[in-house]
């Protein structure tokens, strides 16, 4: 069976136009070309699609079923083409909990001026690769180790860790916190895509309990209700304010190395421009935690090799 897309397009055009002549005019080809395509389709499928006994062609029983599927196939092909077209006019940046925090809006504004023909679009995906392996992002913001040799990464900056607590909690009245302060409570942890793990606490000072969650909304809802506390990247504190939730810097927690990741064998266009622009923003904007800088040993642990 050798059914081709052009055969399906011809069939749908004939059905929509009502005659071979009108279909040819609509498609910008000859009537003979339309007739040959319909004949080739009927030969390939082994059945007649159209009843040509009247001035206006009519679908046969099998033809009615085939044309319905043909429309769906053509719609899917058109959708694939739109994806390909969008890849030339959009650069999609995925993220799990927060894009680039306080830098996100400025990056989009700066990017729009520098690259007016390519929109910078941020897309949320609560997965370890921030939508990269799922195909919804061209590049993603990563704040946890990405042990997958299919991807390449580049460091763009560091962020401090912030605790998230119920505003009625006594911890919310303090300007900064320490890991031991959080260990007295149940800590909400997103094991799939979050930046918090039990390794942050010493073995002899682990949290009293943990609660696994799935995504930033569930995380914030638990914390606002006083059912858990949490710890996250500085960008989350900036990008996800929530009534009932107070964010406080954790001064003795190691900072987070923020990286951009992409498919090693398929780097997106303008990747270098995005990496450079993001690095400049992280380098020039003072962190929210400037008055509560972690100790030098913690700052040193944020280092990492660039691509």
C-alpha positions as CSV (number, residue, x, y, z in Angstrom):
1,X,0.0,0.0,0.0
2,X,1.5,3.3,-1.1
3,X,-0.8,6.0,0.3
4,X,0.8,9.5,0.2
5,X,-0.2,12.7,1.9
6,X,-0.9,14.4,-1.5
7,X,-3.4,11.7,-2.2
8,X,-5.2,12.4,1.0
9,X,-5.1,16.2,0.4
10,X,-6.6,15.7,-3.1
11,X,-9.4,13.5,-1.6
12,X,-10.3,16.0,1.0
13,X,-10.2,18.9,-1.5
14,X,-12.6,17.1,-3.9
15,X,-15.0,16.4,-1.1
16,X,-14.9,20.0,0.1
17,X,-15.1,21.5,-3.3
18,X,-17.7,19.1,-4.7
19,X,-16.1,18.6,-8.1
20,X,-12.7,17.6,-9.5
21,X,-12.6,20.9,-11.4
22,X,-13.2,23.1,-8.4
23,X,-10.7,21.0,-6.3
24,X,-8.1,21.5,-8.9
25,X,-8.7,25.3,-8.9
26,X,-8.5,25.3,-5.1
27,X,-5.2,23.4,-5.1
28,X,-3.7,25.3,-8.0
29,X,-3.1,22.2,-10.1
30,X,-4.7,20.5,-13.2
31,X,-7.9,18.5,-13.1
32,X,-5.9,15.6,-14.5
33,X,-3.5,15.7,-11.5
34,X,-6.5,15.5,-9.1
35,X,-8.0,12.5,-11.0
36,X,-4.7,10.7,-11.1
37,X,-4.2,11.1,-7.3
38,X,-7.7,9.9,-6.5
39,X,-7.2,6.9,-8.8
40,X,-3.8,6.1,-7.1
41,X,-5.4,6.3,-3.7
42,X,-8.3,4.0,-4.7
43,X,-5.8,1.5,-6.2
44,X,-3.6,1.6,-3.0
45,X,-6.6,1.0,-0.7
46,X,-8.3,-1.4,-3.1
47,X,-11.7,0.3,-3.0
48,X,-13.5,3.2,-4.6
49,X,-13.6,6.4,-2.6
50,X,-15.9,8.5,-4.8
51,X,-19.1,7.9,-6.9
52,X,-18.6,9.8,-10.1
53,X,-22.0,9.0,-11.6
54,X,-23.4,12.5,-11.0
55,X,-22.2,16.1,-11.7
56,X,-21.1,16.3,-8.0
57,X,-19.0,13.6,-6.7
58,X,-20.3,11.7,-3.7
59,X,-18.4,9.6,-1.2
60,X,-18.9,5.9,-1.1
61,X,-19.3,4.1,2.3
62,X,-15.6,3.3,2.6
63,X,-14.8,6.8,1.2
64,X,-16.7,8.4,4.1
65,X,-14.7,6.5,6.6
66,X,-11.4,7.2,4.9
67,X,-11.9,10.9,4.5
68,X,-12.7,11.3,8.2
69,X,-9.3,9.7,9.0
70,X,-7.6,11.6,6.2
71,X,-8.7,14.9,7.9
72,X,-7.2,13.8,11.2
73,X,-4.0,12.8,9.5
74,X,-3.7,16.1,7.7
75,X,-4.4,18.0,10.9
76,X,-1.6,16.1,12.7
77,X,0.8,16.8,9.9
78,X,-0.1,20.5,10.0
79,X,0.5,20.5,13.8
80,X,3.9,19.0,13.3
81,X,4.6,21.8,10.8
82,X,3.6,24.4,13.3
83,X,6.0,22.9,15.9
84,X,8.8,23.1,13.4
85,X,7.9,26.7,12.5
86,X,7.7,27.6,16.2
87,X,11.2,26.2,16.8
88,X,12.4,28.9,14.4
89,X,10.5,31.7,16.1
90,X,10.6,30.6,19.7
91,X,13.2,29.6,22.2
92,X,11.4,27.6,24.9
93,X,13.0,27.5,28.4
94,X,11.7,24.9,30.7
95,X,11.8,24.9,34.5
96,X,10.4,22.9,37.4
97,X,9.8,25.3,40.4
98,X,11.0,28.7,39.2
99,X,12.4,30.0,35.9
100,X,15.1,32.5,36.8
101,X,13.4,34.2,39.7
102,X,13.9,37.9,39.8
103,X,15.9,37.7,36.6
104,X,13.1,36.2,34.5
105,X,11.3,39.4,33.5
106,X,14.5,41.4,32.8
107,X,15.9,38.5,30.7
108,X,12.7,38.4,28.6
109,X,12.8,42.2,28.1
110,X,16.5,42.3,27.2
111,X,16.1,39.3,25.0
112,X,13.2,40.9,23.1
113,X,15.3,43.9,22.2
114,X,18.4,41.8,21.2
115,X,16.4,39.1,19.3
116,X,13.1,40.5,18.1
117,X,12.5,37.6,15.7
118,X,12.7,34.9,18.3
119,X,10.5,34.9,21.4
120,X,11.8,33.7,24.7
121,X,9.1,31.5,26.2
122,X,9.2,30.0,29.7
123,X,7.4,26.7,30.1
124,X,6.7,24.9,33.4
125,X,7.3,21.1,33.7
126,X,7.7,19.4,37.1
127,X,10.3,16.8,35.8
128,X,14.0,16.3,36.6
129,X,14.9,17.8,33.3
130,X,12.4,20.7,33.4
131,X,10.6,19.6,30.2
132,X,13.8,18.9,28.2
133,X,13.5,15.1,27.9
134,X,9.7,15.5,27.4
135,X,10.2,17.6,24.3
136,X,8.4,20.7,25.5
137,X,11.6,22.8,26.1
138,X,14.6,23.6,23.9
139,X,16.7,24.4,27.0
140,X,15.9,24.1,30.7
141,X,16.9,25.7,34.0
142,X,18.4,23.1,36.2
143,X,19.1,23.4,40.0
144,X,20.0,19.8,40.8
145,X,22.7,17.4,39.4
146,X,21.7,16.1,36.0
147,X,23.5,12.8,35.6
148,X,22.5,12.1,32.0
149,X,25.1,12.1,29.3
150,X,22.5,13.0,26.7
151,X,22.5,16.5,28.0
152,X,25.1,19.3,28.3
153,X,24.9,22.1,30.8
154,X,26.5,25.5,31.5
155,X,26.6,27.2,34.9
156,X,24.9,30.7,34.8
157,X,25.0,31.7,38.5
158,X,24.3,30.8,42.1
159,X,21.2,31.2,44.4
160,X,21.0,30.9,48.1
161,X,18.6,28.5,49.8
162,X,15.4,29.9,51.4
163,X,13.2,28.3,54.0
164,X,9.4,28.5,53.5
165,X,7.3,28.5,56.7
166,X,3.8,29.2,57.8
167,X,3.4,32.9,58.6
168,X,2.0,31.9,62.0
169,X,5.1,29.9,62.8
170,X,7.5,31.6,65.2
171,X,10.3,31.1,62.6
172,X,8.5,33.6,60.4
173,X,9.4,36.4,62.9
174,X,13.1,35.8,62.3
175,X,15.1,37.4,59.5
176,X,17.2,34.3,58.8
177,X,17.2,30.7,59.8
178,X,19.6,27.7,60.1
179,X,19.2,24.1,59.0
180,X,18.7,23.1,62.7
181,X,15.7,25.4,62.9
182,X,13.9,23.4,60.2
183,X,14.9,20.0,61.5
184,X,12.4,20.3,64.3
185,X,9.5,20.2,61.8
186,X,8.2,17.9,59.1
187,X,10.1,19.0,55.9
188,X,8.2,18.8,52.6
189,X,10.5,17.4,49.9
190,X,9.9,16.9,46.2
191,X,12.2,14.0,45.5
192,X,11.7,14.1,41.7
193,X,12.5,17.7,40.8
194,X,13.1,19.7,44.0
195,X,16.5,21.0,45.3
196,X,16.1,19.8,48.9
197,X,17.4,16.4,50.2
198,X,18.2,15.0,53.6
199,X,21.9,15.2,52.6
200,X,21.8,18.9,53.5
201,X,21.5,18.0,57.2
202,X,24.2,16.3,59.2
203,X,23.6,12.6,59.8
204,X,23.0,13.2,63.5
205,X,20.7,16.2,63.0
206,X,18.2,15.0,60.4
207,X,14.6,16.4,60.3
208,X,12.1,14.7,62.6
209,X,10.1,13.6,59.6
210,X,9.7,14.3,55.9
211,X,6.7,14.4,53.5
212,X,7.0,13.7,49.8
213,X,5.2,16.1,47.5
214,X,4.8,16.5,43.8
215,X,5.2,20.1,42.6
216,X,5.3,23.6,43.9
217,X,1.6,24.1,44.4
218,X,1.3,21.1,46.7
219,X,4.4,22.2,48.5
220,X,3.1,25.7,49.1
221,X,-0.3,24.5,50.2
222,X,1.2,22.2,52.8
223,X,3.4,24.9,54.2
224,X,0.7,27.6,54.3
225,X,-1.5,25.2,56.3
226,X,1.3,24.7,58.8
227,X,1.6,21.0,58.0
228,X,5.2,21.2,56.9
229,X,8.1,23.5,56.3
230,X,10.2,23.6,53.2
231,X,13.5,24.7,51.7
232,X,14.0,25.9,48.1
233,X,16.0,28.0,45.8
234,X,16.0,31.8,46.0
235,X,14.2,32.0,42.7
236,X,11.2,30.1,44.1
237,X,10.9,32.7,46.9
238,X,10.9,35.4,44.3
239,X,8.6,33.8,41.7
240,X,6.1,32.0,43.9
241,X,4.7,34.3,46.7
242,X,1.8,32.7,48.5
243,X,-0.5,34.1,51.2
244,X,0.4,32.4,54.5
245,X,3.9,31.5,53.4
246,X,7.0,33.4,54.6
247,X,10.4,32.9,53.0
248,X,13.6,33.3,55.0
249,X,17.2,32.8,53.9
250,X,19.0,29.7,55.4
251,X,22.5,31.0,56.2
252,X,24.3,27.7,56.7
253,X,22.9,25.8,53.7
254,X,25.1,25.5,50.6
255,X,24.1,27.7,47.7
256,X,22.6,26.2,44.5
257,X,24.5,26.1,41.2
258,X,22.0,27.3,38.6
259,X,22.6,25.8,35.2
260,X,21.1,25.7,31.7
261,X,20.8,22.3,30.1
262,X,20.2,21.2,26.5
263,X,20.4,18.1,24.3
264,X,24.1,17.5,23.6
265,X,23.4,16.5,20.0
266,X,20.9,19.2,19.3
267,X,21.8,22.6,20.8
268,X,19.1,25.2,20.0
269,X,19.8,28.3,18.0
270,X,21.0,31.3,19.9
271,X,22.1,29.1,22.9
272,X,25.3,31.0,23.4
273,X,23.4,34.3,23.5
274,X,21.0,33.0,26.1
275,X,23.8,31.6,28.3
276,X,25.8,34.9,28.1
277,X,22.7,37.0,28.8
278,X,21.7,34.9,31.8
279,X,25.2,34.9,33.2
280,X,25.3,38.7,33.0
281,X,22.1,39.1,34.9
282,X,23.2,36.7,37.7
283,X,26.5,38.5,37.9
284,X,25.2,42.1,38.0
285,X,22.1,41.7,40.2
286,X,22.8,41.5,44.0
287,X,21.2,38.5,45.7
288,X,18.3,39.0,48.1
289,X,20.4,37.2,50.7
290,X,23.3,39.7,50.5
291,X,22.9,40.7,54.2
292,X,22.9,37.1,55.2
293,X,25.7,35.6,53.1
294,X,26.5,31.9,53.8
295,X,29.9,31.1,55.2
296,X,32.8,30.9,52.8
297,X,32.9,27.1,52.9
298,X,29.3,27.0,51.7
299,X,29.9,29.6,49.0
300,X,32.8,27.5,47.7
301,X,30.7,24.4,47.4
302,X,28.6,26.1,44.7
303,X,31.4,25.9,42.2
304,X,31.2,23.8,39.1
305,X,32.9,23.5,35.7
306,X,31.3,25.4,32.8
307,X,30.6,23.7,29.5
